Amino acid sequence: MGRRGVEQRRFVVRFVLVLLLWFLLLVLRGWLVVWRRVVLRGRRWLRRRQLSGRDLGGTEGG
């Protein structure tokens, strides 16, 4: 009885750990996708801003 309970507990712990790892991977993957989108949007915005600044004759942005 005791040994079986320990084995069950170990199985449950392992199962929970695997679920947590999967959850973390999914969250990280989602965050990476969101971050990539934000970075791309930010770059485009910066580029557009620099272009508009050059068109206006401004010297900011190097």
PDBQT receptor file of N, H, CA, C and O in Angstrom, charges set to zero:
ATOM      1  N   MET A   1       0.845  -1.206   0.000  1.00  0.00    +0.000 N 
ATOM      2  CA  MET A   1       0.000   0.000   0.000  1.00  0.00    +0.000 C 
ATOM      3  C   MET A   1       0.886   1.265   0.000  1.00  0.00    +0.000 C 
ATOM      4  O   MET A   1       0.733   2.139  -0.853  1.00  0.00    +0.000 OA
ATOM      5  N   GLY A   2       1.810   1.342   0.968  1.00  0.00    +0.000 N 
ATOM      6  H   GLY A   2       1.934   0.631   1.660  1.00  0.00    +0.000 HD
ATOM      7  CA  GLY A   2       2.655   2.526   1.074  1.00  0.00    +0.000 C 
ATOM      8  C   GLY A   2       3.472   2.733  -0.189  1.00  0.00    +0.000 C 
ATOM      9  O   GLY A   2       3.563   3.843  -0.713  1.00  0.00    +0.000 OA
ATOM     10  N   ARG A   3       4.075   1.628  -0.680  1.00  0.00    +0.000 N 
ATOM     11  H   ARG A   3       4.001   0.726  -0.254  1.00  0.00    +0.000 HD
ATOM     12  CA  ARG A   3       4.929   1.756  -1.861  1.00  0.00    +0.000 C 
ATOM     13  C   ARG A   3       4.112   2.220  -3.070  1.00  0.00    +0.000 C 
ATOM     14  O   ARG A   3       4.551   3.066  -3.849  1.00  0.00    +0.000 OA
ATOM     15  N   ARG A   4       2.921   1.646  -3.204  1.00  0.00    +0.000 N 
ATOM     16  H   ARG A   4       2.565   0.959  -2.571  1.00  0.00    +0.000 HD
ATOM     17  CA  ARG A   4       2.066   2.024  -4.329  1.00  0.00    +0.000 C 
ATOM     18  C   ARG A   4       1.698   3.510  -4.235  1.00  0.00    +0.000 C 
ATOM     19  O   ARG A   4       1.657   4.213  -5.244  1.00  0.00    +0.000 OA
ATOM     20  N   GLY A   5       1.435   3.973  -3.018  1.00  0.00    +0.000 N 
ATOM     21  H   GLY A   5       1.469   3.402  -2.198  1.00  0.00    +0.000 HD
ATOM     22  CA  GLY A   5       1.104   5.382  -2.826  1.00  0.00    +0.000 C 
ATOM     23  C   GLY A   5       2.268   6.266  -3.235  1.00  0.00    +0.000 C 
ATOM     24  O   GLY A   5       2.071   7.301  -3.872  1.00  0.00    +0.000 OA
ATOM     25  N   VAL A   6       3.490   5.863  -2.872  1.00  0.00    +0.000 N 
ATOM     26  H   VAL A   6       3.651   5.022  -2.355  1.00  0.00    +0.000 HD
ATOM     27  CA  VAL A   6       4.672   6.646  -3.221  1.00  0.00    +0.000 C 
ATOM     28  C   VAL A   6       4.828   6.694  -4.736  1.00  0.00    +0.000 C 
ATOM     29  O   VAL A   6       5.113   7.747  -5.306  1.00  0.00    +0.000 OA
ATOM     30  N   GLU A   7       4.639   5.537  -5.389  1.00  0.00    +0.000 N 
ATOM     31  H   GLU A   7       4.408   4.681  -4.926  1.00  0.00    +0.000 HD
ATOM     32  CA  GLU A   7       4.766   5.494  -6.848  1.00  0.00    +0.000 C 
ATOM     33  C   GLU A   7       3.727   6.399  -7.496  1.00  0.00    +0.000 C 
ATOM     34  O   GLU A   7       4.030   7.135  -8.436  1.00  0.00    +0.000 OA
ATOM     35  N   GLN A   8       2.504   6.337  -6.988  1.00  0.00    +0.000 N 
ATOM     36  H   GLN A   8       2.258   5.739  -6.225  1.00  0.00    +0.000 HD
ATOM     37  CA  GLN A   8       1.444   7.193  -7.531  1.00  0.00    +0.000 C 
ATOM     38  C   GLN A   8       1.810   8.665  -7.356  1.00  0.00    +0.000 C 
ATOM     39  O   GLN A   8       1.638   9.478  -8.264  1.00  0.00    +0.000 OA
ATOM     40  N   ARG A   9       2.316   8.987  -6.173  1.00  0.00    +0.000 N 
ATOM     41  H   ARG A   9       2.455   8.327  -5.435  1.00  0.00    +0.000 HD
ATOM     42  CA  ARG A   9       2.683  10.373  -5.891  1.00  0.00    +0.000 C 
ATOM     43  C   ARG A   9       3.788  10.825  -6.849  1.00  0.00    +0.000 C 
ATOM     44  O   ARG A   9       3.748  11.934  -7.382  1.00  0.00    +0.000 OA
ATOM     45  N   ARG A  10       4.773   9.949  -7.059  1.00  0.00    +0.000 N 
ATOM     46  H   ARG A  10       4.806   9.048  -6.627  1.00  0.00    +0.000 HD
ATOM     47  CA  ARG A  10       5.867  10.301  -7.976  1.00  0.00    +0.000 C 
ATOM     48  C   ARG A  10       5.316  10.540  -9.375  1.00  0.00    +0.000 C 
ATOM     49  O   ARG A  10       5.703  11.493 -10.052  1.00  0.00    +0.000 OA
ATOM     50  N   PHE A  11       4.408   9.664  -9.802  1.00  0.00    +0.000 N 
ATOM     51  H   PHE A  11       4.093   8.890  -9.252  1.00  0.00    +0.000 HD
ATOM     52  CA  PHE A  11       3.814   9.796 -11.127  1.00  0.00    +0.000 C 
ATOM     53  C   PHE A  11       3.076  11.127 -11.251  1.00  0.00    +0.000 C 
ATOM     54  O   PHE A  11       3.202  11.836 -12.249  1.00  0.00    +0.000 OA
ATOM     55  N   VAL A  12       2.302  11.448 -10.213  1.00  0.00    +0.000 N 
ATOM     56  H   VAL A  12       2.199  10.872  -9.402  1.00  0.00    +0.000 HD
ATOM     57  CA  VAL A  12       1.546  12.710 -10.230  1.00  0.00    +0.000 C 
ATOM     58  C   VAL A  12       2.500  13.900 -10.290  1.00  0.00    +0.000 C 
ATOM     59  O   VAL A  12       2.288  14.840 -11.056  1.00  0.00    +0.000 OA
ATOM     60  N   VAL A  13       3.555  13.849  -9.471  1.00  0.00    +0.000 N 
ATOM     61  H   VAL A  13       3.727  13.086  -8.849  1.00  0.00    +0.000 HD
ATOM     62  CA  VAL A  13       4.527  14.945  -9.450  1.00  0.00    +0.000 C 
ATOM     63  C   VAL A  13       5.160  15.107 -10.825  1.00  0.00    +0.000 C 
ATOM     64  O   VAL A  13       5.295  16.223 -11.328  1.00  0.00    +0.000 OA
ATOM     65  N   ARG A  14       5.550  13.975 -11.436  1.00  0.00    +0.000 N 
ATOM     66  H   ARG A  14       5.440  13.069 -11.028  1.00  0.00    +0.000 HD
ATOM     67  CA  ARG A  14       6.175  14.023 -12.756  1.00  0.00    +0.000 C 
ATOM     68  C   ARG A  14       5.201  14.601 -13.779  1.00  0.00    +0.000 C 
ATOM     69  O   ARG A  14       5.570  15.426 -14.615  1.00  0.00    +0.000 OA
ATOM     70  N   PHE A  15       3.954  14.152 -13.694  1.00  0.00    +0.000 N 
ATOM     71  H   PHE A  15       3.654  13.482 -13.015  1.00  0.00    +0.000 HD
ATOM     72  CA  PHE A  15       2.914  14.618 -14.616  1.00  0.00    +0.000 C 
ATOM     73  C   PHE A  15       2.721  16.131 -14.483  1.00  0.00    +0.000 C 
ATOM     74  O   PHE A  15       2.643  16.849 -15.480  1.00  0.00    +0.000 OA
ATOM     75  N   VAL A  16       2.648  16.599 -13.235  1.00  0.00    +0.000 N 
ATOM     76  H   VAL A  16       2.711  16.016 -12.425  1.00  0.00    +0.000 HD
ATOM     77  CA  VAL A  16       2.461  18.037 -12.995  1.00  0.00    +0.000 C 
ATOM     78  C   VAL A  16       3.657  18.820 -13.528  1.00  0.00    +0.000 C 
ATOM     79  O   VAL A  16       3.493  19.878 -14.136  1.00  0.00    +0.000 OA
ATOM     80  N   LEU A  17       4.869  18.291 -13.295  1.00  0.00    +0.000 N 
ATOM     81  H   LEU A  17       5.002  17.432 -12.801  1.00  0.00    +0.000 HD
ATOM     82  CA  LEU A  17       6.072  18.972 -13.774  1.00  0.00    +0.000 C 
ATOM     83  C   LEU A  17       6.062  19.088 -15.291  1.00  0.00    +0.000 C 
ATOM     84  O   LEU A  17       6.387  20.139 -15.844  1.00  0.00    +0.000 OA
ATOM     85  N   VAL A  18       5.686  17.996 -15.963  1.00  0.00    +0.000 N 
ATOM     86  H   VAL A  18       5.422  17.142 -15.514  1.00  0.00    +0.000 HD
ATOM     87  CA  VAL A  18       5.633  18.002 -17.433  1.00  0.00    +0.000 C 
ATOM     88  C   VAL A  18       4.606  19.027 -17.909  1.00  0.00    +0.000 C 
ATOM     89  O   VAL A  18       4.861  19.783 -18.847  1.00  0.00    +0.000 OA
ATOM     90  N   LEU A  19       3.449  19.047 -17.258  1.00  0.00    +0.000 N 
ATOM     91  H   LEU A  19       3.242  18.433 -16.496  1.00  0.00    +0.000 HD
ATOM     92  CA  LEU A  19       2.410  20.019 -17.636  1.00  0.00    +0.000 C 
ATOM     93  C   LEU A  19       2.931  21.451 -17.460  1.00  0.00    +0.000 C 
ATOM     94  O   LEU A  19       2.723  22.304 -18.322  1.00  0.00    +0.000 OA
ATOM     95  N   LEU A  20       3.609  21.701 -16.335  1.00  0.00    +0.000 N 
ATOM     96  H   LEU A  20       3.778  21.008 -15.635  1.00  0.00    +0.000 HD
ATOM     97  CA  LEU A  20       4.143  23.040 -16.076  1.00  0.00    +0.000 C 
ATOM     98  C   LEU A  20       5.169  23.421 -17.144  1.00  0.00    +0.000 C 
ATOM     99  O   LEU A  20       5.178  24.550 -17.633  1.00  0.00    +0.000 OA
ATOM    100  N   LEU A  21       6.031  22.467 -17.499  1.00  0.00    +0.000 N 
ATOM    101  H   LEU A  21       6.023  21.550 -17.101  1.00  0.00    +0.000 HD
ATOM    102  CA  LEU A  21       7.044  22.742 -18.523  1.00  0.00    +0.000 C 
ATOM    103  C   LEU A  21       6.374  23.084 -19.852  1.00  0.00    +0.000 C 
ATOM    104  O   LEU A  21       6.761  24.036 -20.531  1.00  0.00    +0.000 OA
ATOM    105  N   TRP A  22       5.358  22.286 -20.214  1.00  0.00    +0.000 N 
ATOM    106  H   TRP A  22       5.044  21.513 -19.664  1.00  0.00    +0.000 HD
ATOM    107  CA  TRP A  22       4.637  22.548 -21.462  1.00  0.00    +0.000 C 
ATOM    108  C   TRP A  22       4.014  23.930 -21.428  1.00  0.00    +0.000 C 
ATOM    109  O   TRP A  22       4.100  24.686 -22.396  1.00  0.00    +0.000 OA
ATOM    110  N   PHE A  23       3.377  24.261 -20.293  1.00  0.00    +0.000 N 
ATOM    111  H   PHE A  23       3.307  23.647 -19.506  1.00  0.00    +0.000 HD
ATOM    112  CA  PHE A  23       2.721  25.564 -20.133  1.00  0.00    +0.000 C 
ATOM    113  C   PHE A  23       3.744  26.690 -20.294  1.00  0.00    +0.000 C 
ATOM    114  O   PHE A  23       3.501  27.674 -20.993  1.00  0.00    +0.000 OA
ATOM    115  N   LEU A  24       4.900  26.524 -19.629  1.00  0.00    +0.000 N 
ATOM    116  H   LEU A  24       5.097  25.725 -19.062  1.00  0.00    +0.000 HD
ATOM    117  CA  LEU A  24       5.945  27.548 -19.708  1.00  0.00    +0.000 C 
ATOM    118  C   LEU A  24       6.436  27.707 -21.140  1.00  0.00    +0.000 C 
ATOM    119  O   LEU A  24       6.639  28.825 -21.614  1.00  0.00    +0.000 OA
ATOM    120  N   LEU A  25       6.628  26.576 -21.832  1.00  0.00    +0.000 N 
ATOM    121  H   LEU A  25       6.463  25.667 -21.447  1.00  0.00    +0.000 HD
ATOM    122  CA  LEU A  25       7.096  26.629 -23.222  1.00  0.00    +0.000 C 
ATOM    123  C   LEU A  25       6.086  27.371 -24.091  1.00  0.00    +0.000 C 
ATOM    124  O   LEU A  25       6.456  28.218 -24.904  1.00  0.00    +0.000 OA
ATOM    125  N   LEU A  26       4.801  27.042 -23.911  1.00  0.00    +0.000 N 
ATOM    126  H   LEU A  26       4.501  26.354 -23.251  1.00  0.00    +0.000 HD
ATOM    127  CA  LEU A  26       3.762  27.708 -24.701  1.00  0.00    +0.000 C 
ATOM    128  C   LEU A  26       3.744  29.210 -24.411  1.00  0.00    +0.000 C 
ATOM    129  O   LEU A  26       3.651  30.025 -25.328  1.00  0.00    +0.000 OA
ATOM    130  N   VAL A  27       3.835  29.566 -23.125  1.00  0.00    +0.000 N 
ATOM    131  H   VAL A  27       3.910  28.904 -22.380  1.00  0.00    +0.000 HD
ATOM    132  CA  VAL A  27       3.821  30.986 -22.748  1.00  0.00    +0.000 C 
ATOM    133  C   VAL A  27       5.027  31.704 -23.344  1.00  0.00    +0.000 C 
ATOM    134  O   VAL A  27       4.899  32.791 -23.908  1.00  0.00    +0.000 OA
ATOM    135  N   LEU A  28       6.215  31.075 -23.212  1.00  0.00    +0.000 N 
ATOM    136  H   LEU A  28       6.319  30.192 -22.754  1.00  0.00    +0.000 HD
ATOM    137  CA  LEU A  28       7.427  31.697 -23.747  1.00  0.00    +0.000 C 
ATOM    138  C   LEU A  28       7.324  31.856 -25.256  1.00  0.00    +0.000 C 
ATOM    139  O   LEU A  28       7.712  32.883 -25.813  1.00  0.00    +0.000 OA
ATOM    140  N   ARG A  29       6.787  30.812 -25.921  1.00  0.00    +0.000 N 
ATOM    141  H   ARG A  29       6.472  29.977 -25.469  1.00  0.00    +0.000 HD
ATOM    142  CA  ARG A  29       6.646  30.865 -27.369  1.00  0.00    +0.000 C 
ATOM    143  C   ARG A  29       5.707  32.015 -27.756  1.00  0.00    +0.000 C 
ATOM    144  O   ARG A  29       5.989  32.783 -28.676  1.00  0.00    +0.000 OA
ATOM    145  N   GLY A  30       4.589  32.112 -27.034  1.00  0.00    +0.000 N 
ATOM    146  H   GLY A  30       4.360  31.488 -26.286  1.00  0.00    +0.000 HD
ATOM    147  CA  GLY A  30       3.639  33.192 -27.309  1.00  0.00    +0.000 C 
ATOM    148  C   GLY A  30       4.282  34.554 -27.088  1.00  0.00    +0.000 C 
ATOM    149  O   GLY A  30       4.100  35.473 -27.888  1.00  0.00    +0.000 OA
ATOM    150  N   TRP A  31       5.040  34.680 -25.993  1.00  0.00    +0.000 N 
ATOM    151  H   TRP A  31       5.188  33.934 -25.343  1.00  0.00    +0.000 HD
ATOM    152  CA  TRP A  31       5.700  35.952 -25.707  1.00  0.00    +0.000 C 
ATOM    153  C   TRP A  31       6.713  36.292 -26.786  1.00  0.00    +0.000 C 
ATOM    154  O   TRP A  31       6.855  37.452 -27.173  1.00  0.00    +0.000 OA
ATOM    155  N   LEU A  32       7.436  35.246 -27.284  1.00  0.00    +0.000 N 
ATOM    156  H   LEU A  32       7.320  34.304 -26.969  1.00  0.00    +0.000 HD
ATOM    157  CA  LEU A  32       8.427  35.486 -28.340  1.00  0.00    +0.000 C 
ATOM    158  C   LEU A  32       7.742  36.010 -29.589  1.00  0.00    +0.000 C 
ATOM    159  O   LEU A  32       8.228  36.946 -30.224  1.00  0.00    +0.000 OA
ATOM    160  N   VAL A  33       6.602  35.403 -29.946  1.00  0.00    +0.000 N 
ATOM    161  H   VAL A  33       6.207  34.643 -29.431  1.00  0.00    +0.000 HD
ATOM    162  CA  VAL A  33       5.858  35.839 -31.136  1.00  0.00    +0.000 C 
ATOM    163  C   VAL A  33       5.404  37.288 -30.962  1.00  0.00    +0.000 C 
ATOM    164  O   VAL A  33       5.566  38.116 -31.859  1.00  0.00    +0.000 OA
ATOM    165  N   VAL A  34       4.830  37.578 -29.789  1.00  0.00    +0.000 N 
ATOM    166  H   VAL A  34       4.699  36.906 -29.060  1.00  0.00    +0.000 HD
ATOM    167  CA  VAL A  34       4.350  38.947 -29.523  1.00  0.00    +0.000 C 
ATOM    168  C   VAL A  34       5.517  39.931 -29.558  1.00  0.00    +0.000 C 
ATOM    169  O   VAL A  34       5.421  41.000 -30.161  1.00  0.00    +0.000 OA
ATOM    170  N   TRP A  35       6.623  39.557 -28.904  1.00  0.00    +0.000 N 
ATOM    171  H   TRP A  35       6.700  38.688 -28.414  1.00  0.00    +0.000 HD
ATOM    172  CA  TRP A  35       7.798  40.434 -28.840  1.00  0.00    +0.000 C 
ATOM    173  C   TRP A  35       8.325  40.709 -30.235  1.00  0.00    +0.000 C 
ATOM    174  O   TRP A  35       8.681  41.842 -30.560  1.00  0.00    +0.000 OA
ATOM    175  N   ARG A  36       8.374  39.645 -31.082  1.00  0.00    +0.000 N 
ATOM    176  H   ARG A  36       8.084  38.725 -30.818  1.00  0.00    +0.000 HD
ATOM    177  CA  ARG A  36       8.881  39.795 -32.445  1.00  0.00    +0.000 C 
ATOM    178  C   ARG A  36       8.002  40.797 -33.206  1.00  0.00    +0.000 C 
ATOM    179  O   ARG A  36       8.500  41.673 -33.914  1.00  0.00    +0.000 OA
ATOM    180  N   ARG A  37       6.680  40.643 -33.039  1.00  0.00    +0.000 N 
ATOM    181  H   ARG A  37       6.275  39.932 -32.464  1.00  0.00    +0.000 HD
ATOM    182  CA  ARG A  37       5.750  41.561 -33.716  1.00  0.00    +0.000 C 
ATOM    183  C   ARG A  37       5.984  42.990 -33.256  1.00  0.00    +0.000 C 
ATOM    184  O   ARG A  37       6.033  43.919 -34.062  1.00  0.00    +0.000 OA
ATOM    185  N   VAL A  38       6.131  43.150 -31.930  1.00  0.00    +0.000 N 
ATOM    186  H   VAL A  38       6.092  42.395 -31.275  1.00  0.00    +0.000 HD
ATOM    187  CA  VAL A  38       6.341  44.498 -31.377  1.00  0.00    +0.000 C 
ATOM    188  C   VAL A  38       7.634  45.094 -31.903  1.00  0.00    +0.000 C 
ATOM    189  O   VAL A  38       7.675  46.266 -32.275  1.00  0.00    +0.000 OA
ATOM    190  N   VAL A  39       8.695  44.285 -31.936  1.00  0.00    +0.000 N 
ATOM    191  H   VAL A  39       8.661  43.333 -31.634  1.00  0.00    +0.000 HD
ATOM    192  CA  VAL A  39       9.999  44.774 -32.403  1.00  0.00    +0.000 C 
ATOM    193  C   VAL A  39       9.914  45.181 -33.869  1.00  0.00    +0.000 C 
ATOM    194  O   VAL A  39      10.407  46.241 -34.256  1.00  0.00    +0.000 OA
ATOM    195  N   LEU A  40       9.282  44.330 -34.687  1.00  0.00    +0.000 N 
ATOM    196  H   LEU A  40       8.881  43.469 -34.373  1.00  0.00    +0.000 HD
ATOM    197  CA  LEU A  40       9.156  44.656 -36.111  1.00  0.00    +0.000 C 
ATOM    198  C   LEU A  40       8.355  45.941 -36.289  1.00  0.00    +0.000 C 
ATOM    199  O   LEU A  40       8.732  46.808 -37.077  1.00  0.00    +0.000 OA
ATOM    200  N   ARG A  41       7.253  46.062 -35.558  1.00  0.00    +0.000 N 
ATOM    201  H   ARG A  41       6.947  45.357 -34.917  1.00  0.00    +0.000 HD
ATOM    202  CA  ARG A  41       6.415  47.260 -35.655  1.00  0.00    +0.000 C 
ATOM    203  C   ARG A  41       7.223  48.488 -35.212  1.00  0.00    +0.000 C 
ATOM    204  O   ARG A  41       7.166  49.542 -35.845  1.00  0.00    +0.000 OA
ATOM    205  N   GLY A  42       7.974  48.333 -34.117  1.00  0.00    +0.000 N 
ATOM    206  H   GLY A  42       8.021  47.477 -33.603  1.00  0.00    +0.000 HD
ATOM    207  CA  GLY A  42       8.784  49.439 -33.614  1.00  0.00    +0.000 C 
ATOM    208  C   GLY A  42       9.838  49.858 -34.623  1.00  0.00    +0.000 C 
ATOM    209  O   GLY A  42      10.070  51.050 -34.823  1.00  0.00    +0.000 OA
ATOM    210  N   ARG A  43      10.485  48.877 -35.266  1.00  0.00    +0.000 N 
ATOM    211  H   ARG A  43      10.297  47.909 -35.103  1.00  0.00    +0.000 HD
ATOM    212  CA  ARG A  43      11.505  49.202 -36.267  1.00  0.00    +0.000 C 
ATOM    213  C   ARG A  43      10.884  49.962 -37.426  1.00  0.00    +0.000 C 
ATOM    214  O   ARG A  43      11.421  50.970 -37.887  1.00  0.00    +0.000 OA
ATOM    215  N   ARG A  44       9.732  49.457 -37.895  1.00  0.00    +0.000 N 
ATOM    216  H   ARG A  44       9.296  48.638 -37.520  1.00  0.00    +0.000 HD
ATOM    217  CA  ARG A  44       9.060  50.134 -39.012  1.00  0.00    +0.000 C 
ATOM    218  C   ARG A  44       8.723  51.568 -38.623  1.00  0.00    +0.000 C 
ATOM    219  O   ARG A  44       8.922  52.504 -39.397  1.00  0.00    +0.000 OA
ATOM    220  N   TRP A  45       8.199  51.719 -37.385  1.00  0.00    +0.000 N 
ATOM    221  H   TRP A  45       8.038  50.959 -36.756  1.00  0.00    +0.000 HD
ATOM    222  CA  TRP A  45       7.803  53.048 -36.919  1.00  0.00    +0.000 C 
ATOM    223  C   TRP A  45       9.026  53.972 -36.868  1.00  0.00    +0.000 C 
ATOM    224  O   TRP A  45       8.967  55.125 -37.293  1.00  0.00    +0.000 OA
ATOM    225  N   LEU A  46      10.147  53.434 -36.333  1.00  0.00    +0.000 N 
ATOM    226  H   LEU A  46      10.195  52.497 -35.987  1.00  0.00    +0.000 HD
ATOM    227  CA  LEU A  46      11.369  54.235 -36.242  1.00  0.00    +0.000 C 
ATOM    228  C   LEU A  46      11.854  54.614 -37.638  1.00  0.00    +0.000 C 
ATOM    229  O   LEU A  46      12.245  55.757 -37.874  1.00  0.00    +0.000 OA
ATOM    230  N   ARG A  47      11.830  53.648 -38.567  1.00  0.00    +0.000 N 
ATOM    231  H   ARG A  47      11.513  52.719 -38.374  1.00  0.00    +0.000 HD
ATOM    232  CA  ARG A  47      12.291  53.899 -39.922  1.00  0.00    +0.000 C 
ATOM    233  C   ARG A  47      11.424  54.983 -40.573  1.00  0.00    +0.000 C 
ATOM    234  O   ARG A  47      11.924  55.903 -41.219  1.00  0.00    +0.000 OA
ATOM    235  N   ARG A  48      10.098  54.839 -40.377  1.00  0.00    +0.000 N 
ATOM    236  H   ARG A  48       9.692  54.092 -39.852  1.00  0.00    +0.000 HD
ATOM    237  CA  ARG A  48       9.165  55.804 -40.949  1.00  0.00    +0.000 C 
ATOM    238  C   ARG A  48       9.439  57.192 -40.360  1.00  0.00    +0.000 C 
ATOM    239  O   ARG A  48       9.412  58.204 -41.061  1.00  0.00    +0.000 OA
ATOM    240  N   ARG A  49       9.704  57.205 -39.052  1.00  0.00    +0.000 N 
ATOM    241  H   ARG A  49       9.727  56.383 -38.482  1.00  0.00    +0.000 HD
ATOM    242  CA  ARG A  49       9.966  58.474 -38.370  1.00  0.00    +0.000 C 
ATOM    243  C   ARG A  49      11.252  59.106 -38.915  1.00  0.00    +0.000 C 
ATOM    244  O   ARG A  49      11.300  60.308 -39.176  1.00  0.00    +0.000 OA
ATOM    245  N   GLN A  50      12.289  58.284 -39.082  1.00  0.00    +0.000 N 
ATOM    246  H   GLN A  50      12.250  57.308 -38.870  1.00  0.00    +0.000 HD
ATOM    247  CA  GLN A  50      13.558  58.800 -39.604  1.00  0.00    +0.000 C 
ATOM    248  C   GLN A  50      13.378  59.322 -41.027  1.00  0.00    +0.000 C 
ATOM    249  O   GLN A  50      13.887  60.387 -41.377  1.00  0.00    +0.000 OA
ATOM    250  N   LEU A  51      12.647  58.559 -41.847  1.00  0.00    +0.000 N 
ATOM    251  H   LEU A  51      12.233  57.694 -41.563  1.00  0.00    +0.000 HD
ATOM    252  CA  LEU A  51      12.409  58.971 -43.232  1.00  0.00    +0.000 C 
ATOM    253  C   LEU A  51      11.667  60.297 -43.261  1.00  0.00    +0.000 C 
ATOM    254  O   LEU A  51      12.032  61.207 -44.005  1.00  0.00    +0.000 OA
ATOM    255  N   SER A  52      10.615  60.401 -42.442  1.00  0.00    +0.000 N 
ATOM    256  H   SER A  52      10.318  59.661 -41.838  1.00  0.00    +0.000 HD
ATOM    257  CA  SER A  52       9.833  61.646 -42.411  1.00  0.00    +0.000 C 
ATOM    258  C   SER A  52      10.730  62.787 -41.931  1.00  0.00    +0.000 C 
ATOM    259  O   SER A  52      10.631  63.908 -42.431  1.00  0.00    +0.000 OA
ATOM    260  N   GLY A  53      11.606  62.504 -40.961  1.00  0.00    +0.000 N 
ATOM    261  H   GLY A  53      11.686  61.593 -40.555  1.00  0.00    +0.000 HD
ATOM    262  CA  GLY A  53      12.509  63.528 -40.453  1.00  0.00    +0.000 C 
ATOM    263  C   GLY A  53      13.455  63.994 -41.547  1.00  0.00    +0.000 C 
ATOM    264  O   GLY A  53      13.711  65.192 -41.671  1.00  0.00    +0.000 OA
ATOM    265  N   ARG A  54      13.983  63.061 -42.351  1.00  0.00    +0.000 N 
ATOM    266  H   ARG A  54      13.775  62.088 -42.250  1.00  0.00    +0.000 HD
ATOM    267  CA  ARG A  54      14.889  63.432 -43.440  1.00  0.00    +0.000 C 
ATOM    268  C   ARG A  54      14.136  64.243 -44.490  1.00  0.00    +0.000 C 
ATOM    269  O   ARG A  54      14.651  65.222 -45.031  1.00  0.00    +0.000 OA
ATOM    270  N   ASP A  55      12.898  63.810 -44.767  1.00  0.00    +0.000 N 
ATOM    271  H   ASP A  55      12.479  63.015 -44.328  1.00  0.00    +0.000 HD
ATOM    272  CA  ASP A  55      12.110  64.526 -45.761  1.00  0.00    +0.000 C 
ATOM    273  C   ASP A  55      11.880  65.980 -45.314  1.00  0.00    +0.000 C 
ATOM    274  O   ASP A  55      11.895  66.912 -46.118  1.00  0.00    +0.000 OA
ATOM    275  N   LEU A  56      11.666  66.131 -43.992  1.00  0.00    +0.000 N 
ATOM    276  H   LEU A  56      11.654  65.374 -43.339  1.00  0.00    +0.000 HD
ATOM    277  CA  LEU A  56      11.424  67.479 -43.469  1.00  0.00    +0.000 C 
ATOM    278  C   LEU A  56      12.716  68.268 -43.376  1.00  0.00    +0.000 C 
ATOM    279  O   LEU A  56      12.692  69.483 -43.177  1.00  0.00    +0.000 OA
ATOM    280  N   GLY A  57      13.856  67.579 -43.520  1.00  0.00    +0.000 N 
ATOM    281  H   GLY A  57      13.875  66.593 -43.681  1.00  0.00    +0.000 HD
ATOM    282  CA  GLY A  57      15.134  68.288 -43.460  1.00  0.00    +0.000 C 
ATOM    283  C   GLY A  57      15.716  68.281 -42.057  1.00  0.00    +0.000 C 
ATOM    284  O   GLY A  57      16.684  68.992 -41.785  1.00  0.00    +0.000 OA
ATOM    285  N   GLY A  58      15.134  67.478 -41.154  1.00  0.00    +0.000 N 
ATOM    286  H   GLY A  58      14.348  66.900 -41.375  1.00  0.00    +0.000 HD
ATOM    287  CA  GLY A  58      15.659  67.413 -39.788  1.00  0.00    +0.000 C 
ATOM    288  C   GLY A  58      16.952  66.613 -39.758  1.00  0.00    +0.000 C 
ATOM    289  O   GLY A  58      17.160  65.755 -40.615  1.00  0.00    +0.000 OA
ATOM    290  N   THR A  59      17.830  66.877 -38.784  1.00  0.00    +0.000 N 
ATOM    291  H   THR A  59      17.661  67.575 -38.088  1.00  0.00    +0.000 HD
ATOM    292  CA  THR A  59      19.122  66.198 -38.718  1.00  0.00    +0.000 C 
ATOM    293  C   THR A  59      19.162  65.189 -37.585  1.00  0.00    +0.000 C 
ATOM    294  O   THR A  59      20.234  64.701 -37.226  1.00  0.00    +0.000 OA
ATOM    295  N   GLU A  60      17.989  64.867 -37.009  1.00  0.00    +0.000 N 
ATOM    296  H   GLU A  60      17.118  65.264 -37.301  1.00  0.00    +0.000 HD
ATOM    297  CA  GLU A  60      18.017  63.902 -35.914  1.00  0.00    +0.000 C 
ATOM    298  C   GLU A  60      17.927  62.482 -36.472  1.00  0.00    +0.000 C 
ATOM    299  O   GLU A  60      17.271  62.242 -37.485  1.00  0.00    +0.000 OA
ATOM    300  N   GLY A  61      18.591  61.555 -35.802  1.00  0.00    +0.000 N 
ATOM    301  H   GLY A  61      19.125  61.751 -34.979  1.00  0.00    +0.000 HD
ATOM    302  CA  GLY A  61      18.597  60.179 -36.249  1.00  0.00    +0.000 C 
ATOM    303  C   GLY A  61      19.892  59.815 -36.938  1.00  0.00    +0.000 C 
ATOM    304  O   GLY A  61      20.036  58.690 -37.418  1.00  0.00    +0.000 OA
ATOM    305  N   GLY A  62      20.846  60.743 -37.002  1.00  0.00    +0.000 N 
ATOM    306  H   GLY A  62      20.729  61.657 -36.613  1.00  0.00    +0.000 HD
ATOM    307  CA  GLY A  62      22.146  60.439 -37.566  1.00  0.00    +0.000 C 
ATOM    308  C   GLY A  62      22.130  60.279 -39.060  1.00  0.00    +0.000 C 
ATOM    309  O   GLY A  62      23.170  60.018 -39.665  1.00  0.00    +0.000 OA
TER     310      GLY A  62
